[in-house]
Structures are given as C-alpha cells and as structure tokens.
Amino acid sequence: MRILSPKAYFAATGGMLKNFIGGDGIYPLYASLKLTAKCHFGCPFCNMHRHSDEKDLSTEKIIKILDNLSKSSVLMTSFEGGEPLLREDVGELLEYARKKCNFYLLFTSSAKNILDYNMEKYCQNIDFLHVSIDEGHNNLEMFDLLPQLSKFKSELSVQIVVTQDALKNLEEKVQKCFDIKANCVIIPAAEMDGAKKKSFPNIDDFERKIRELKQKYPATIHTPLGFFKAYKNAKCSSASVIIAPNGKLFYPCNIIGDFGCDLTETNINEWLVSNEAKVARAKMKNCEINCGWYQYYSIDSYLSFSTIREALLPVTTAKKTK
C-alpha cells in the first residue's frame, strides 16, 4: 500500500477524533463517487436506474468534486456507477486523482468485458481494483478473469452481493478468491426503495455463513463481524458518504434519498458542520428503515481500534500472483 502525504492521515485522524468526541459521524473517511448512472446491467436489487436519464457531469466538474474530497477527512474515494468504465474520460480522471488528490483510490467495475478496456494502464493509478461479481450482475464468468486481473498493479478485491438464494453458492466464490490470494468483501443486497426486487438475506443465515467462511478461508473476507452487530442494533453511520451522479451529496444516506450540498460548488468541510447537516444526521439516527446498506453499517468497524484489525487484515495480507 502506498504512502500518502502526511496531511491525508492527519485530516483523517482528526476527523475520527472529532467524530468520537462529538458522538456523531460528522467527518467522513470514505466516499463513494458515482461517476455515472449508465450501466451494463439492471440488477433487481439496485435502483440506480432512477438516475439513468441524467447527463454525466463534465470532466471539469468531477475534478472539482475530487479536489473537494481531497481537502476533507476522506481517506479513500471509490469510483463507482453505474459502470465507471463507460465514461470516456475515466483514464483522465484516474490519472488526476492519483497525481493531484490526497486519498487512496478504489475503482469498482462489474463489466464482463473489462479486459477490453485499457486496465493495465488504468491500474497504474488505482490502489484497489474492486470487481463486483455475483448472480445479480449475471457476470459469474468474471471469476475466470481474476488470475489475469491480479497481475495488474492494483490490489485486487472482489465484491460479492448476496441475496438469500445466493447464500448456498457463496463458498465456491470465496474459494476462487482464496485460491489466487485475492480478498473479497461480501455484502447483502440492501433494501432499496425503487428496486425491482427486495433481496436482503436473512441476517442470521448470512452471519452464520460469514463466520463459517472466515474460519475456513483465513485472511480472505474483510466483511467485519461488526456489520452484524450494527445491523441488529440498527446503528448506521454517516462517516461514509455517497455522491450522486449529479454531483450532490446524498445526505444523510442514499436510502433516505435526500440531497445535501452540491460538491461541485460547496466546500464539504464547511457544509458538514452546518445546521442543515446536523438535522440530516439526526434524521439518520431516528430512521426506522434499518436497510442494511453495507457502507453505512460497516464503516465504524474500519475505524474502531477494537475491530480495525479484523476488518483490514485481508486487505493488508493479500498478495497478488504475478
């Protein structure tokens, strides 16, 4: 893992301390940036189709968002979609983020034809290549591409979205990751308003399976057990944020669906301490949906001193095959 400028770690550590002292997820450490709503798929558990008519932001506006995040407490930014590879300027954005921004860069793709893109070049600027493979994306054949993808410069990680029906086939997916020494994150298909199908797995069955597989395939799965505790306590956190394809911050979360500031125009650090943001976070605390969206329920496990080792061990010990 590369070393960032000390300012990045100071900002992230300062944000964590302020969150701890204030008892609130004011300052985010992780940001999911939806570069586009365009996608190859129509996953039944996803509602990104709601944004499909929106025009992609210009390169210049995306760069403004990247600069904004780079000056914040965010330590990792994920390029997501839709499918980020469908943006013609994705190479330019990756290069800019790597050279000009002070955070780790994660890139999430589910494209079956991923090797038709210039991934060897792109991965020069990607810290973590995150490949989403599951039945919902109907792209299970991508597991056969993992040995080749693992040779690129980025650390390879596999995201597996799980429905109740898919639990029975989960182990074979984990074993394929284990065999090439790639780590994987296993997340439930959260209950999303507007999705074509409700697919959230039974939480007890899901936890049981994760515990079993963590023992059988050590240092492979970085889904923290703290996720299940957070879900059962209905405790999500705004220490992780999502930016919509229109450049606006989903706040407090994309499930409630409200928008906060426009990150192409507004300084995120200043907005997060505004009264508007405080009201939004209170709304999150009082929310009764308990959606199980992985990003919001797991973030505290990646930040807590008591659970960070379990959450990050697969990421820090996984070795790529060359």
C-alpha positions, 0 to 999 in steps of 0.5 A: 500500500502506498504512502500518502502525504502526511496531511491525508492521515492527519485530516483523517485522524482528526476527523475520527477524533472529532467524530468520537468526541462529538458522538456523531459521524460528522467527518467522513473517511470514505466516499463513494463517487458515482461517476455515472448512472449508465450501466451494463446491467439492471440488477433487481436489487439496485435502483440506480436506474432512477438516475439513468436519464441524467447527463454525466457531469463534465470532466471539469466538474468531477475534478472539482468534486475530487479536489473537494474530497481531497481537502476533507477527512476522506481517506479513500474515494471509490469510483463507482456507477453505474459502470465507471468504465463507460465514461470516456474520460475515466483514464483522465480522471484516474490519472488526476486523482492519483497525481493531484488528490490526497486519498487512496483510490478504489475503482469498482467495475462489474463489466464482463468485458473489462479486459477490453478496456485499457486496465493495465494502464488504468491500474497504474493509478488505482490502489484497489481494483474492486470487481463486483461479481455475483448472480445479480450482475449475471457476470459469474464468468468474471471469476475466470478473469481474476488470475489475469486481473491480479497481475495488474498493479492494483490490489485486487478485491472482489465484491460479492452481493448476496441475496438469500438464494445466493447464500448456498453458492457463496463458498465456491466464490470465496474459494476462487478468491482464496485460491489466487490470494485475492480478498473479497468483501461480501455484502447483502443486497440492501433494501432499496426503495425503487428496486425491482426486487427486495433481496436482503438475506436473512441476517442470521443465515448470512452471519452464520455463513460469514463466520463459517467462511472466515474460519475456513478461508483465513485472511480472505473476507474483510466483511467485519463481524461488526456489520452484524452487530450494527445491523441488529442494533440498527446503528448506521453511520454517516462517516461514509458518504455517497455522491450522486451522479449529479454531483450532490451529496446524498445526505444523510444516506442514499436510502433516505434519498435526500440531497445535501450540498452540491460538491461541485460548488460547496466546500464539504468541510464547511457544509458538514458542520452546518445546521442543515447537516446536523438535522440530516444526521439526526434524521439518520439516527431516528430512521426506522428503515434499518436497510442494511446498506453495507457502507453505512453499517460497516464503516465504524468497524474500519475505524474502531481500534477494537475491530480495525484489525479484523476488518483490514487484515485481508486487505493488508495480507493479500498478495497478488500472483504475478 
